[in-house]
Amino acid sequence: EMDVQVDLQPDRWLVPRIDGYDAAPEYAIIGGLVFVPLSHPWAELKFNDKGARALIQRHAGYTLPEEGRQVVILSKVLAHPCNAGFHPLSNIVLDTFNSVPIRNVAHLAQAVSSCDAPALIFEFHRASGDGKELVVLDRAECFAAEPEVLAQHLIASPCMVCRDGGTGEPQPQALNGSSREPRAD
């Protein structure tokens, strides 16, 4: 007879399933584009949205390939002149930002904060699977519009991300490289 100790750990999924366990309310708002990690709790909030259901069906059931990996999606566009022409876009998967593959929402926020290029270039996988969708925004215009976009929609911070490798509680973060704190109203 032999005693064996086996540490059991729950499966970790690419699309998190339970709010507060493997899913957290993260987001980044960049030039009015609202990015979130794809999760079952997010999709439940959009239960009448066929695009959200299709995203879940396409990505659910896969185990997490590496800690911190997320399927980052453009959830919606908050209308503003800085993002004119892109208002109809929603529920599409982000592939790259300025040609860099994005691992998670925190990685996107860090990439945007450190960007000094004149344009913010987002490349998305088309929902139909046939090619890519390209969104190019003027960086200076987006950062200047940030306070107005946030105020119009009563949003206190442009970004809430898990800073420690995609785990832990989401924390507010400024995106435009400034040291200012998020609004407290």
C-alpha positions as a printed NumPy array, in Angstrom:
array([[  0.   ,   0.   ,   0.   ],
       [  1.272,   3.45 ,  -0.951],
       [  0.   ,   6.934,  -0.147],
       [  0.162,   9.312,  -3.057],
       [ -0.665,  12.979,  -2.903],
       [ -2.006,  14.493,  -6.087],
       [ -2.671,  18.214,  -6.312],
       [ -5.74 ,  18.764,  -8.443],
       [ -6.252,  21.969, -10.325],
       [ -9.286,  22.991, -12.339],
       [ -8.999,  23.271, -16.08 ],
       [ -8.151,  26.745, -17.334],
       [-10.021,  27.775, -20.464],
       [ -9.16 ,  30.228, -23.238],
       [-12.655,  31.684, -22.783],
       [-13.187,  32.149, -19.021],
       [-16.432,  30.781, -17.643],
       [-17.103,  32.138, -14.149],
       [-17.017,  35.785, -13.087],
       [-14.687,  36.267, -10.134],
       [-13.027,  32.891, -10.62 ],
       [-11.408,  32.797, -14.039],
       [-13.077,  35.902, -15.527],
       [-12.559,  39.51 , -14.421],
       [-14.184,  42.736, -15.671],
       [-11.241,  44.054, -17.684],
       [-11.428,  46.624, -20.461],
       [ -9.417,  49.205, -22.368],
       [-10.997,  52.16 , -24.165],
       [ -8.745,  53.543, -26.878],
       [-10.073,  56.302, -29.108],
       [-13.596,  55.187, -28.183],
       [-12.886,  51.566, -29.15 ],
       [-13.893,  49.311, -26.244],
       [-11.701,  46.216, -25.913],
       [-12.569,  43.376, -23.52 ],
       [-11.463,  39.781, -23.084],
       [-13.923,  37.282, -24.536],
       [-15.653,  35.489, -21.659],
       [-18.889,  33.679, -20.916],
       [-20.007,  36.407, -18.438],
       [-19.528,  39.053, -21.178],
       [-21.499,  36.951, -23.682],
       [-24.319,  36.44 , -21.152],
       [-24.728,  40.22 , -20.991],
       [-25.137,  40.227, -24.778],
       [-27.449,  37.197, -24.96 ],
       [-29.476,  38.633, -27.865],
       [-26.367,  39.403, -29.925],
       [-25.696,  36.765, -32.601],
       [-22.129,  38.028, -33.062],
       [-21.318,  37.485, -29.378],
       [-22.781,  33.97 , -29.455],
       [-20.775,  33.17 , -32.588],
       [-17.542,  34.326, -30.908],
       [-18.196,  32.084, -27.901],
       [-18.976,  29.111, -30.146],
       [-15.807,  29.696, -32.171],
       [-13.431,  29.996, -29.177],
       [-15.034,  28.057, -26.304],
       [-13.806,  24.62 , -25.338],
       [-10.1  ,  25.297, -25.857],
       [ -7.766,  25.065, -22.905],
       [ -5.627,  28.041, -21.994],
       [ -2.436,  27.722, -24.107],
       [ -0.396,  29.883, -21.709],
       [ -1.096,  31.762, -18.483],
       [ -2.45 ,  35.242, -19.148],
       [ -3.588,  34.57 , -22.728],
       [ -6.956,  36.1  , -23.686],
       [ -9.043,  36.431, -26.81 ],
       [ -9.214,  40.247, -27.   ],
       [-12.258,  41.575, -28.804],
       [-13.556,  44.931, -29.915],
       [-16.86 ,  44.895, -28.033],
       [-18.208,  48.206, -29.328],
       [-17.25 ,  51.674, -30.532],
       [-18.236,  54.723, -28.481],
       [-19.017,  57.253, -31.205],
       [-16.702,  60.254, -31.437],
       [-15.206,  62.2  , -34.374],
       [-11.809,  60.552, -33.676],
       [-13.25 ,  57.151, -34.701],
       [-15.641,  58.26 , -37.468],
       [-16.4  ,  55.524, -39.943],
       [-15.752,  52.696, -37.483],
       [-18.959,  53.006, -35.41 ],
       [-20.622,  49.847, -36.818],
       [-17.73 ,  47.573, -35.791],
       [-18.315,  45.218, -32.874],
       [-17.595,  41.693, -31.704],
       [-14.419,  41.158, -33.72 ],
       [-11.196,  39.582, -32.513],
       [ -8.097,  41.768, -32.271],
       [ -5.066,  40.201, -33.946],
       [ -2.37 ,  42.888, -33.768],
       [ -1.725,  46.429, -32.604],
       [  0.877,  48.283, -34.717],
       [  1.92 ,  44.873, -36.151],
       [  2.513,  43.315, -32.688],
       [  0.38 ,  40.257, -31.791],
       [ -1.64 ,  41.01 , -28.636],
       [ -1.717,  38.452, -25.762],
       [ -4.324,  40.076, -23.508],
       [ -6.022,  43.359, -22.587],
       [ -3.176,  44.385, -20.255],
       [ -0.663,  43.828, -23.073],
       [ -2.795,  46.   , -25.386],
       [ -2.974,  48.769, -22.757],
       [  0.801,  48.667, -22.261],
       [  1.429,  48.723, -26.032],
       [ -0.86 ,  51.736, -26.504],
       [  0.667,  53.578, -23.529],
       [  4.178,  53.154, -24.889],
       [  3.251,  53.905, -28.518],
       [  4.901,  56.968, -30.006],
       [  3.866,  56.327, -33.619],
       [  1.533,  58.928, -35.156],
       [ -1.135,  56.276, -35.85 ],
       [ -2.765,  53.548, -33.795],
       [ -3.185,  50.581, -36.141],
       [ -5.492,  47.746, -35.075],
       [ -5.828,  44.617, -37.181],
       [ -8.82 ,  42.343, -36.584],
       [ -9.892,  38.917, -37.82 ],
       [-13.076,  39.28 , -39.833],
       [-16.035,  37.4  , -38.377],
       [-16.522,  35.62 , -41.711],
       [-12.947,  34.365, -41.533],
       [-11.995,  35.795, -44.915],
       [ -9.219,  38.262, -44.27 ],
       [ -8.609,  41.11 , -41.876],
       [-10.284,  44.36 , -40.884],
       [ -7.97 ,  47.348, -40.402],
       [ -8.694,  50.316, -38.115],
       [ -6.256,  53.235, -38.212],
       [ -6.724,  56.117, -35.768],
       [ -4.704,  59.274, -35.19 ],
       [ -2.883,  58.787, -31.861],
       [ -2.845,  62.468, -30.819],
       [ -6.525,  62.877, -31.708],
       [ -7.48 ,  59.746, -29.712],
       [ -5.582,  60.796, -26.602],
       [ -7.002,  64.337, -26.809],
       [-10.537,  62.903, -27.153],
       [-10.172,  60.521, -24.189],
       [-11.578,  62.856, -21.471],
       [-14.599,  63.753, -23.633],
       [-15.354,  60.117, -24.574],
       [-15.113,  59.018, -20.933],
       [-17.249,  61.923, -19.673],
       [-19.968,  61.34 , -22.323],
       [-20.364,  57.748, -21.153],
       [-19.761,  58.319, -17.408],
       [-16.656,  56.13 , -17.368],
       [-14.117,  56.851, -14.63 ],
       [-11.041,  55.225, -16.155],
       [ -9.954,  54.48 , -19.722],
       [ -8.626,  51.115, -18.649],
       [ -9.113,  48.399, -16.006],
       [ -6.609,  45.577, -16.342],
       [ -5.009,  42.822, -14.311],
       [ -1.426,  44.01 , -14.074],
       [  0.286,  40.94 , -12.687],
       [  0.369,  38.695, -15.736],
       [ -3.369,  38.551, -16.275],
       [ -4.278,  37.433, -12.756],
       [ -5.557,  39.254,  -9.686],
       [ -8.048,  42.087,  -9.453],
       [ -8.317,  44.596, -12.329],
       [ -6.914,  48.046, -11.526],
       [ -7.477,  51.424, -13.242],
       [ -4.72 ,  52.592, -15.546],
       [ -4.155,  55.668, -17.709],
       [ -3.477,  54.902, -21.372],
       [ -1.979,  58.046, -22.786],
       [  1.354,  57.738, -21.025],
       [  0.516,  60.511, -18.579],
       [  0.866,  60.097, -14.854],
       [ -2.603,  61.412, -14.148],
       [ -4.921,  59.319, -12.035],
       [ -8.287,  58.172, -13.373],
       [-11.23 ,  60.46 , -12.632],
       [-12.845,  59.941,  -9.247],
       [-16.411,  61.078,  -9.995]])
